[in-house]
Amino acid sequence: MRLLPSNPTAMWKFSVPIANVFELEMPEGAIPLSCGVQKGQAVIWAAVDTTTEKKERHLFYLRGTGEDLPNLTATRFMGTFQMLGGDLIYHLFDGGPVRE
């Protein structure tokens, strides 16, 4: 179970690129909560603290049904979403903040 940021002030939406591995810049401490499709675009919704100016990169893995999975011990399953009327099924995993 992931806790919300210490001071969540808003729910923000982030566009998901259709790529096996990608990073999104989010406010530091953002907690990605769910994924879905809105108006044909894959998106992630995250609880964020809008009072922080610090940003961090967050790692995600996206897999279609039948594709190899990422190392599941280092990820959290966020959800499954369908695109193109159900012709494409994707499964999203949260890899957490990128540690340099």
LUMDO-103326 format. One record per atom (N, C-alpha, C): residue number from 0; z, x, y. Coordinates in nm, 3 decimals. Atoms other than C-alpha are relative to their C-alpha. Layout:
BEGIN
@resi=NUM | z=Z | x=X | y=Y
...
REM end
This chain:
BEGIN
@resi=0 | z=0.000 | x=0.084 | y=-0.118
@resi=0 | z=0.000 | x=0.000 | y=0.000
@resi=0 | z=0.000 | x=0.089 | y=0.124
@resi=1 | z=0.006 | x=-0.077 | y=-0.124
@resi=1 | z=-0.092 | x=0.134 | y=0.343
@resi=1 | z=0.071 | x=-0.077 | y=0.110
@resi=2 | z=-0.070 | x=0.063 | y=-0.112
@resi=2 | z=0.128 | x=0.066 | y=0.641
@resi=2 | z=-0.089 | x=-0.005 | y=0.121
@resi=3 | z=0.075 | x=0.010 | y=-0.125
@resi=3 | z=-0.009 | x=-0.043 | y=0.974
@resi=3 | z=0.044 | x=0.111 | y=0.093
@resi=4 | z=-0.042 | x=-0.100 | y=-0.098
@resi=4 | z=-0.007 | x=0.202 | y=1.265
@resi=4 | z=0.133 | x=-0.041 | y=0.062
@resi=5 | z=-0.132 | x=0.031 | y=-0.055
@resi=5 | z=0.332 | x=0.226 | y=1.435
@resi=5 | z=-0.009 | x=-0.100 | y=0.115
@resi=6 | z=0.017 | x=0.092 | y=-0.113
@resi=6 | z=0.193 | x=0.029 | y=1.728
@resi=6 | z=-0.140 | x=-0.062 | y=-0.004
@resi=7 | z=0.135 | x=0.058 | y=0.003
@resi=7 | z=-0.113 | x=-0.171 | y=1.617
@resi=7 | z=-0.015 | x=-0.099 | y=0.115
@resi=8 | z=0.020 | x=0.088 | y=-0.115
@resi=8 | z=-0.252 | x=-0.339 | y=1.923
@resi=8 | z=-0.127 | x=-0.082 | y=-0.011
@resi=9 | z=0.126 | x=0.075 | y=0.011
@resi=9 | z=-0.591 | x=-0.461 | y=1.803
@resi=9 | z=-0.062 | x=0.021 | y=-0.138
@resi=10 | z=0.084 | x=-0.014 | y=0.118
@resi=10 | z=-0.826 | x=-0.516 | y=1.513
@resi=10 | z=-0.138 | x=0.034 | y=0.053
@resi=11 | z=0.133 | x=-0.042 | y=-0.043
@resi=11 | z=-1.150 | x=-0.325 | y=1.564
@resi=11 | z=-0.096 | x=-0.004 | y=-0.117
@resi=12 | z=0.107 | x=0.003 | y=0.099
@resi=12 | z=-1.481 | x=-0.347 | y=1.382
@resi=12 | z=-0.084 | x=0.125 | y=0.015
@resi=13 | z=0.082 | x=-0.120 | y=0.003
@resi=13 | z=-1.685 | x=-0.042 | y=1.280
@resi=13 | z=-0.120 | x=-0.025 | y=-0.091
@resi=14 | z=0.121 | x=0.015 | y=0.082
@resi=14 | z=-2.045 | x=-0.043 | y=1.151
@resi=14 | z=0.000 | x=0.101 | y=-0.113
@resi=15 | z=0.007 | x=-0.085 | y=0.119
@resi=15 | z=-2.098 | x=0.098 | y=0.802
@resi=15 | z=-0.143 | x=0.043 | y=-0.023
@resi=16 | z=0.134 | x=-0.045 | y=0.036
@resi=16 | z=-2.404 | x=0.316 | y=0.745
@resi=16 | z=-0.017 | x=-0.012 | y=-0.151
@resi=17 | z=0.026 | x=0.007 | y=0.144
@resi=17 | z=-2.566 | x=0.268 | y=0.405
@resi=17 | z=-0.029 | x=0.142 | y=-0.047
@resi=18 | z=0.005 | x=-0.139 | y=0.045
@resi=18 | z=-2.492 | x=0.619 | y=0.276
@resi=18 | z=0.113 | x=0.021 | y=-0.099
@resi=19 | z=-0.103 | x=-0.022 | y=0.103
@resi=19 | z=-2.297 | x=0.747 | y=-0.025
@resi=19 | z=0.130 | x=0.052 | y=0.057
@resi=20 | z=-0.117 | x=-0.058 | y=-0.064
@resi=20 | z=-2.056 | x=0.947 | y=0.193
@resi=20 | z=-0.023 | x=-0.002 | y=0.150
@resi=21 | z=0.014 | x=0.000 | y=-0.145
@resi=21 | z=-1.994 | x=0.900 | y=0.563
@resi=21 | z=0.137 | x=0.009 | y=0.065
@resi=22 | z=-0.122 | x=-0.007 | y=-0.080
@resi=22 | z=-1.735 | x=0.956 | y=0.834
@resi=22 | z=-0.017 | x=-0.089 | y=0.122
@resi=23 | z=-0.003 | x=0.078 | y=-0.123
@resi=23 | z=-1.639 | x=0.728 | y=1.122
@resi=23 | z=0.110 | x=0.054 | y=0.089
@resi=24 | z=-0.103 | x=-0.039 | y=-0.094
@resi=24 | z=-1.453 | x=0.829 | y=1.435
@resi=24 | z=0.081 | x=-0.123 | y=0.037
@resi=25 | z=-0.091 | x=0.111 | y=-0.027
@resi=25 | z=-1.150 | x=0.606 | y=1.484
@resi=25 | z=0.118 | x=0.051 | y=0.081
@resi=26 | z=-0.124 | x=-0.045 | y=-0.064
@resi=26 | z=-0.835 | x=0.612 | y=1.695
@resi=26 | z=0.095 | x=0.059 | y=-0.104
@resi=27 | z=-0.093 | x=-0.064 | y=0.093
@resi=27 | z=-0.575 | x=0.839 | y=1.537
@resi=27 | z=0.098 | x=-0.103 | y=-0.056
@resi=28 | z=-0.092 | x=0.092 | y=0.065
@resi=28 | z=-0.365 | x=0.648 | y=1.284
@resi=28 | z=-0.060 | x=-0.135 | y=-0.037
@resi=29 | z=0.064 | x=0.127 | y=0.035
@resi=29 | z=-0.619 | x=0.367 | y=1.238
@resi=29 | z=0.011 | x=-0.024 | y=-0.150
@resi=30 | z=-0.010 | x=0.037 | y=0.141
@resi=30 | z=-0.580 | x=0.180 | y=0.910
@resi=30 | z=-0.114 | x=-0.096 | y=-0.034
@resi=31 | z=0.107 | x=0.089 | y=0.045
@resi=31 | z=-0.903 | x=0.044 | y=0.759
@resi=31 | z=0.057 | x=-0.103 | y=-0.097
@resi=32 | z=-0.062 | x=0.106 | y=0.080
@resi=32 | z=-0.810 | x=-0.292 | y=0.607
@resi=32 | z=-0.098 | x=-0.073 | y=-0.091
@resi=33 | z=0.094 | x=0.075 | y=0.083
@resi=33 | z=-1.122 | x=-0.466 | y=0.481
@resi=33 | z=-0.143 | x=0.030 | y=0.042
@resi=34 | z=0.142 | x=-0.018 | y=-0.029
@resi=34 | z=-1.499 | x=-0.463 | y=0.468
@resi=34 | z=-0.073 | x=-0.130 | y=-0.031
@resi=35 | z=0.081 | x=0.118 | y=0.025
@resi=35 | z=-1.772 | x=-0.723 | y=0.467
@resi=35 | z=-0.133 | x=0.012 | y=0.071
@resi=36 | z=0.129 | x=0.004 | y=-0.067
@resi=36 | z=-2.105 | x=-0.827 | y=0.613
@resi=36 | z=0.009 | x=-0.105 | y=0.110
@resi=37 | z=0.004 | x=0.091 | y=-0.113
@resi=37 | z=-2.141 | x=-0.984 | y=0.956
@resi=37 | z=-0.139 | x=0.006 | y=0.061
@resi=38 | z=0.136 | x=0.009 | y=-0.055
@resi=38 | z=-2.485 | x=-1.099 | y=1.072
@resi=38 | z=-0.092 | x=0.106 | y=-0.060
@resi=39 | z=0.087 | x=-0.093 | y=0.070
@resi=39 | z=-2.653 | x=-0.879 | y=0.810
@resi=39 | z=0.040 | x=0.146 | y=0.008
@resi=40 | z=-0.047 | x=-0.138 | y=-0.016
@resi=40 | z=-2.458 | x=-0.562 | y=0.906
@resi=40 | z=0.130 | x=0.021 | y=-0.076
@resi=41 | z=-0.124 | x=-0.035 | y=0.068
@resi=41 | z=-2.198 | x=-0.400 | y=0.681
@resi=41 | z=0.099 | x=0.053 | y=0.102
@resi=42 | z=-0.103 | x=-0.040 | y=-0.097
@resi=42 | z=-1.871 | x=-0.353 | y=0.872
@resi=42 | z=0.134 | x=0.024 | y=-0.069
@resi=43 | z=-0.139 | x=-0.024 | y=0.038
@resi=43 | z=-1.514 | x=-0.228 | y=0.833
@resi=43 | z=0.086 | x=-0.053 | y=0.113
@resi=44 | z=-0.097 | x=0.041 | y=-0.099
@resi=44 | z=-1.221 | x=-0.391 | y=1.011
@resi=44 | z=0.124 | x=0.086 | y=-0.018
@resi=45 | z=-0.116 | x=-0.090 | y=0.005
@resi=45 | z=-0.928 | x=-0.164 | y=1.099
@resi=45 | z=0.100 | x=-0.038 | y=0.108
@resi=46 | z=-0.107 | x=0.016 | y=-0.098
@resi=46 | z=-0.592 | x=-0.206 | y=1.270
@resi=46 | z=0.013 | x=0.131 | y=0.075
@resi=47 | z=-0.005 | x=-0.122 | y=-0.081
@resi=47 | z=-0.576 | x=0.039 | y=1.559
@resi=47 | z=0.103 | x=-0.013 | y=0.111
@resi=48 | z=-0.087 | x=-0.008 | y=-0.118
@resi=48 | z=-0.343 | x=0.149 | y=1.834
@resi=48 | z=-0.090 | x=0.038 | y=0.117
@resi=49 | z=0.092 | x=-0.025 | y=-0.111
@resi=49 | z=-0.555 | x=0.116 | y=2.147
@resi=49 | z=0.064 | x=0.080 | y=0.114
@resi=50 | z=-0.064 | x=-0.077 | y=-0.107
@resi=50 | z=-0.297 | x=0.299 | y=2.358
@resi=50 | z=-0.014 | x=0.150 | y=-0.021
@resi=51 | z=0.018 | x=-0.143 | y=0.024
@resi=51 | z=-0.375 | x=0.634 | y=2.194
@resi=51 | z=-0.141 | x=0.042 | y=0.038
@resi=52 | z=0.131 | x=-0.054 | y=-0.034
@resi=52 | z=-0.658 | x=0.846 | y=2.328
@resi=52 | z=-0.050 | x=0.096 | y=-0.106
@resi=53 | z=0.040 | x=-0.093 | y=0.105
@resi=53 | z=-0.660 | x=1.074 | y=2.025
@resi=53 | z=-0.090 | x=-0.069 | y=-0.101
@resi=54 | z=0.095 | x=0.050 | y=0.100
@resi=54 | z=-0.942 | x=1.028 | y=1.776
@resi=54 | z=0.011 | x=0.086 | y=-0.126
@resi=55 | z=0.010 | x=-0.075 | y=0.123
@resi=55 | z=-0.983 | x=1.133 | y=1.414
@resi=55 | z=-0.119 | x=-0.053 | y=-0.079
@resi=56 | z=0.109 | x=0.042 | y=0.088
@resi=56 | z=-1.266 | x=1.127 | y=1.164
@resi=56 | z=0.060 | x=-0.053 | y=-0.129
@resi=57 | z=-0.049 | x=0.066 | y=0.120
@resi=57 | z=-1.215 | x=0.901 | y=0.866
@resi=57 | z=-0.113 | x=0.001 | y=-0.103
@resi=58 | z=0.099 | x=-0.017 | y=0.106
@resi=58 | z=-1.396 | x=0.958 | y=0.534
@resi=58 | z=-0.010 | x=-0.127 | y=-0.086
@resi=59 | z=0.024 | x=0.116 | y=0.085
@resi=59 | z=-1.555 | x=0.677 | y=0.331
@resi=59 | z=-0.106 | x=0.034 | y=-0.105
@resi=60 | z=0.100 | x=-0.010 | y=0.107
@resi=60 | z=-1.751 | x=0.651 | y=0.006
@resi=60 | z=-0.055 | x=-0.139 | y=-0.026
@resi=61 | z=0.066 | x=0.127 | y=0.026
@resi=61 | z=-2.002 | x=0.374 | y=-0.056
@resi=61 | z=-0.085 | x=0.015 | y=-0.125
@resi=62 | z=0.076 | x=-0.008 | y=0.124
@resi=62 | z=-2.144 | x=0.307 | y=-0.400
@resi=62 | z=-0.056 | x=-0.136 | y=-0.034
@resi=63 | z=0.061 | x=0.120 | y=0.053
@resi=63 | z=-2.384 | x=0.052 | y=-0.538
@resi=63 | z=0.044 | x=-0.020 | y=-0.144
@resi=64 | z=-0.033 | x=0.026 | y=0.139
@resi=64 | z=-2.318 | x=-0.116 | y=-0.869
@resi=64 | z=-0.087 | x=0.086 | y=-0.089
@resi=65 | z=0.072 | x=-0.087 | y=0.093
@resi=65 | z=-2.414 | x=0.124 | y=-1.149
@resi=65 | z=-0.004 | x=0.145 | y=0.042
@resi=66 | z=-0.001 | x=-0.139 | y=-0.046
@resi=66 | z=-2.377 | x=0.440 | y=-0.937
@resi=66 | z=0.131 | x=0.069 | y=-0.039
@resi=67 | z=-0.121 | x=-0.078 | y=0.028
@resi=67 | z=-2.128 | x=0.721 | y=-1.008
@resi=67 | z=0.104 | x=-0.027 | y=0.107
@resi=68 | z=-0.111 | x=0.023 | y=-0.093
@resi=68 | z=-1.787 | x=0.671 | y=-0.849
@resi=68 | z=0.052 | x=0.131 | y=0.057
@resi=69 | z=-0.067 | x=-0.119 | y=-0.053
@resi=69 | z=-1.606 | x=0.915 | y=-0.619
@resi=69 | z=0.125 | x=0.027 | y=-0.082
@resi=70 | z=-0.128 | x=-0.030 | y=0.062
@resi=70 | z=-1.285 | x=1.082 | y=-0.734
@resi=70 | z=0.100 | x=-0.107 | y=0.044
@resi=71 | z=-0.081 | x=0.115 | y=-0.038
@resi=71 | z=-1.075 | x=0.766 | y=-0.740
@resi=71 | z=0.145 | x=0.034 | y=0.028
@resi=72 | z=-0.138 | x=-0.036 | y=-0.029
@resi=72 | z=-0.743 | x=0.952 | y=-0.726
@resi=72 | z=0.018 | x=0.036 | y=0.147
@resi=73 | z=-0.008 | x=-0.039 | y=-0.141
@resi=73 | z=-0.826 | x=1.056 | y=-0.370
@resi=73 | z=-0.050 | x=-0.111 | y=0.092
@resi=74 | z=0.054 | x=0.108 | y=-0.080
@resi=74 | z=-0.947 | x=0.716 | y=-0.251
@resi=74 | z=0.078 | x=-0.129 | y=-0.021
@resi=75 | z=-0.056 | x=0.135 | y=0.011
@resi=75 | z=-0.841 | x=0.357 | y=-0.197
@resi=75 | z=-0.118 | x=-0.097 | y=0.005
@resi=76 | z=0.106 | x=0.101 | y=0.003
@resi=76 | z=-1.073 | x=0.070 | y=-0.293
@resi=76 | z=0.023 | x=-0.099 | y=0.113
@resi=77 | z=-0.012 | x=0.092 | y=-0.113
@resi=77 | z=-1.141 | x=-0.141 | y=0.017
@resi=77 | z=-0.060 | x=-0.136 | y=-0.030
@resi=78 | z=0.062 | x=0.128 | y=0.029
@resi=78 | z=-1.370 | x=-0.408 | y=-0.121
@resi=78 | z=-0.145 | x=0.013 | y=-0.040
@resi=79 | z=0.140 | x=0.011 | y=0.040
@resi=79 | z=-1.711 | x=-0.519 | y=-0.237
@resi=79 | z=-0.069 | x=-0.096 | y=0.095
@resi=80 | z=0.076 | x=0.093 | y=-0.082
@resi=80 | z=-1.978 | x=-0.674 | y=-0.022
@resi=80 | z=-0.145 | x=-0.006 | y=-0.047
@resi=81 | z=0.137 | x=0.024 | y=0.042
@resi=81 | z=-2.324 | x=-0.817 | y=-0.081
@resi=81 | z=-0.092 | x=-0.005 | y=0.121
@resi=82 | z=0.100 | x=0.004 | y=-0.106
@resi=82 | z=-2.637 | x=-0.772 | y=0.128
@resi=82 | z=-0.131 | x=-0.052 | y=-0.058
@resi=83 | z=0.132 | x=0.051 | y=0.039
@resi=83 | z=-2.990 | x=-0.914 | y=0.117
@resi=83 | z=0.013 | x=-0.114 | y=-0.102
@resi=84 | z=-0.016 | x=0.117 | y=0.085
@resi=84 | z=-2.877 | x=-1.242 | y=-0.037
@resi=84 | z=0.055 | x=0.031 | y=-0.138
@resi=85 | z=-0.059 | x=-0.038 | y=0.127
@resi=85 | z=-2.689 | x=-1.064 | y=-0.315
@resi=85 | z=-0.084 | x=0.096 | y=-0.081
@resi=86 | z=0.084 | x=-0.097 | y=0.072
@resi=86 | z=-2.972 | x=-0.829 | y=-0.414
@resi=86 | z=0.062 | x=0.140 | y=0.000
@resi=87 | z=-0.068 | x=-0.130 | y=-0.008
@resi=87 | z=-2.761 | x=-0.527 | y=-0.304
@resi=87 | z=0.150 | x=-0.024 | y=0.001
@resi=88 | z=-0.146 | x=0.012 | y=0.009
@resi=88 | z=-2.395 | x=-0.500 | y=-0.406
@resi=88 | z=0.058 | x=0.139 | y=0.023
@resi=89 | z=-0.062 | x=-0.128 | y=-0.033
@resi=89 | z=-2.185 | x=-0.222 | y=-0.252
@resi=89 | z=0.151 | x=-0.009 | y=-0.016
@resi=90 | z=-0.144 | x=-0.013 | y=0.018
@resi=90 | z=-1.829 | x=-0.104 | y=-0.320
@resi=90 | z=0.047 | x=0.112 | y=0.092
@resi=91 | z=-0.046 | x=-0.095 | y=-0.102
@resi=91 | z=-1.639 | x=0.075 | y=-0.040
@resi=91 | z=0.136 | x=0.057 | y=-0.035
@resi=92 | z=-0.124 | x=-0.071 | y=0.027
@resi=92 | z=-1.367 | x=0.337 | y=-0.089
@resi=92 | z=0.041 | x=0.080 | y=0.124
@resi=93 | z=-0.056 | x=-0.070 | y=-0.116
@resi=93 | z=-1.143 | x=0.481 | y=0.183
@resi=93 | z=0.052 | x=0.135 | y=-0.046
@resi=94 | z=-0.042 | x=-0.136 | y=0.035
@resi=94 | z=-1.106 | x=0.860 | y=0.155
@resi=94 | z=0.106 | x=0.054 | y=0.093
@resi=95 | z=-0.106 | x=-0.041 | y=-0.091
@resi=95 | z=-0.856 | x=0.880 | y=0.441
@resi=95 | z=-0.050 | x=0.087 | y=0.114
@resi=96 | z=0.036 | x=-0.088 | y=-0.112
@resi=96 | z=-0.851 | x=1.093 | y=0.757
@resi=96 | z=-0.051 | x=0.135 | y=-0.052
@resi=97 | z=0.054 | x=-0.131 | y=0.036
@resi=97 | z=-1.052 | x=1.414 | y=0.740
@resi=97 | z=0.100 | x=0.106 | y=0.043
@resi=98 | z=-0.095 | x=-0.109 | y=-0.029
@resi=98 | z=-0.818 | x=1.711 | y=0.718
@resi=98 | z=-0.079 | x=0.129 | y=0.009
@resi=99 | z=0.077 | x=-0.123 | y=-0.023
@resi=99 | z=-0.965 | x=2.031 | y=0.861
@resi=99 | z=0.068 | x=0.119 | y=-0.063
REM end
